[in-house]
């Protein structure tokens, strides 16, 4: 058996393809580990675009075949843990991308980009092989010229990917239209913004921007680890283990046999720098998310902001993660749900008072008879905006709507509130609950959901929630004032009312039903997963430890 070549890395590099400035200087001795990181970055971009395109194919109802099976990875592969409490916003952003790139002409650019990345990946592997062959020898002239990131990009032809022409016609909930332009060499590196080397604008038409965004979301989604921390209150802590995704990358790269007749070891040694990589990606994705909110708000006729977005809606954490008020982002996302008839699939995780656990499944659809002509930013009590329907997993699997992208809303339900739910989750992990217990409480919960005023439930849940995921003095009055100035006094009053009535209505600190998480997925894919792995208590999308 051929001996494996090993490319050592004493410390994990920055992200030379994703978030680094092209003129960043390189030492000759760092070439190997820099190019190795480039290989992982490029592979991650290719994989993300391939997963996304595969998910689009599954949702193509015109090509439904009895032999068609749900993909192993789908839209929830981009459910990133960012730490900005904006999962509902990214679910809507991903829906925008699905609507845009499922068009045949736009889908073609995905295929072209994937093909281009495959060639660049091979070029990168060949460069890595050249570096290894010259290791320990006098400096080779062809390697000595690789003095910065741009020189590496030129060698592996990555600049040809950066020069791909953006799409001209954009149809999304942001309703942006962008002229057809070409990324020339002069434009290519003029995007640096403050402490980021790349532009963090939301550009659904730009395959460069979207490949970067999807790749980072995928990297921060694949291996999310949830830990339940006992205490008062009991907390759920989620983190991303980037080491595991790099190990997966290495296995996939080694299986490709990019260098014929030679086994390679593409593993990156993991250490503390992995945390900094995750944080850098979180900063970027949070800023793209914030820009989506800005663009959407400015384009909405109800906002009195002109071209200036109220900065009171935005706050930045000590780790430089940019966060938007949870209530404002909810208002914009709900407006898109109503305007574009976006279906919702709710999964309610329910603990009964005896410790029994059940999942309740519900479709939430726009009511065609609902009166939504009023300003839905300032009205939270209309109970006819949506209609609800309790369904079974078998119904989901056999239905045509199971192959339509849905906003997946994960809820928590039990007697006593969210803290009690998390405590029950902890006890279930310790084997202290009779999870198979059956009683009528789950049926009662399902019946109550069918009568629930969904807009009010959501408004009050997002209003009582901390507006930013870190301590910020006077955060609620800050958001209330910005709502009044940009959306009118009625919206400010609605925000205050939602907070006051949160506990009494059934959401808040003493909730019987609260929203845990929101992401985008096909219900059919989710149903297959639940049927295969079972309906057990857990934190959706995370490995629970």
Secondary structure, DSSP 8 states (H G I E B T S, - for coil): ----EE---SS----TTTS--TT-B--GGGHHHHHHHHHHHHHHHHHHHHHHHHHHHHT-GGG--TT----SS-GGGG----SSS-HHHHHHHHHHHHHHHTSHHHHHHHHHHHHHHHHHHHHHHHHHHHHHHTTTSS--HHHHT--BHHHHHHHHTHHHHHT----S---STT----------HHHHT---BTTBSS-----TT-HHHHHHHHHHHHHTTTTEEEEEE-SSS-EEEEEE-HHHHHHHHHHHHHHHTSSTT--EE------THHHHHHHHHHHHHHHHHHHHHHHHHHH-TT---TT---GGGEEE-TT--EEE-HHHHHHHHHHHHHHTT--EEEEEEEE-TTS-EEEEEEEEEE-TT----S-TTT----TTSEEEEEE-HHHHHHSSGGGSEEEEEEEEE-TT-HHHHHHHHHHHHTT-S-TT---SHHHHHHHHHHT--HHHHHHHHHHHS-SSSS--TTHHHHHHHHHHHHH-HHHHHHHHHHHHTHHHHT-STT-SEEEEEEEEEEHHHHHHHHHHH-S----TTSEE-
